Amino acid sequence: MGWVADVFGPERLKRLPGPAAIGHVRYSTAGSSNLKNAQPITATTARGPIAIAHNGNLTNAEALRREMEQDGAIFQSTSDTEVILHLLARAPAGPLEDQLAQALGRVTGAYSLVLLTPDALYAIRDPHGFRPLTLGRLHDAWIVASETCALDLLEAQTVREVAPGEILAISAAGLRSFKPFPAAERLQCVFEYVYFARPDSVLWGRTVHRVRKALGHQLAREHPVEADIVIPVPDSGTGAALGFSEESGIPYELGLIRNHYVGRTFIEPKQGIRHFGVKVKLNPVRETLEGRRVVVVDDSIVRGTTSRKI
């Protein structure tokens, strides 16, 4: 466990040959933060080895887990992703696309999935489209990523979103699309625009940075104040602070400097660790702040850990 660059150094990558791969960067929403919950999760099934990685949160995972445990299933992790793997293993025999539709038809909640078998790579998005998933192209290769910035960094072409409720199968035979689920209301997680996504990504047709700036403009219109400066809580509060400054005419300043080697504090499992994380994550520029009326713009308040410490 650790930073991607530390875990997957050049030597380790050399030991991973093959025509296809999936990867996952995790923070713990369902299941504790330990190595057994790291993804991709792998299993050996009747149809061969399968690896799966998941972005989202299944709202009925615990109920499904209890049901399968009562039928004799043994789980190796506390991640909700493993629930999908067990459902897939229990699906009636047939093409994997049909088994995926059968298994995922039983879950509720948000999921964008990638699944790898010896023959194909699959990309699946829940019928509501809660979480983003994008298809890209680089020369003769297909790429699937949660954010478009991943494609930009590879100088790959963004082809389109994986549609809500769509299963894509990518193999030597090419790209195939299946839509086995009934149409559902389009729902999007607001936290993607507000916090999760990188500002240079495009989500649902709009650049994340521009959305955050627009939110800052709207905040200034709804809550005008008299102040000397506007500062962001970096980094995800920066766009909204810029928008607030532009709309209000109050100068924008950098009043808090972020240590980029400290992660997102609200996802830490223990409150003491979260408080310490804020302390080392943000340091004030005292000369900028002292004696001035300051508007502090943050992207959101989840537990209030950062807000109280600031």
Secondary structure, 3 states (H helix, E strand, C coil): CCCHHHHCCHHHHHCCCCCCCCCCCCCCCCCCCCHHHCCCEEEEECCEEEEEEEEEEECCHHHHHHHHHHCCCCCCCCCCHHHHHHHHHHCCCCCHHHHHHHHHCCCCEEEEEEEECCCEEEEEECCCCCCCCEEEEECCEEEEECCHHHHHHCCCEEEEECCCCCEEEEECCEEEEECCCCCCCCCCCHHHHHHHCCCCCEECCEEHHHHHHHHHHHHHHHCCCCCCEEEECCCCCHHHHHHHHHHHCCCECCCEEECCCCCCHHHCCCHHHHHHHHHHHEEECHHHHCCCCEEEECCCCCCCHHHHHC
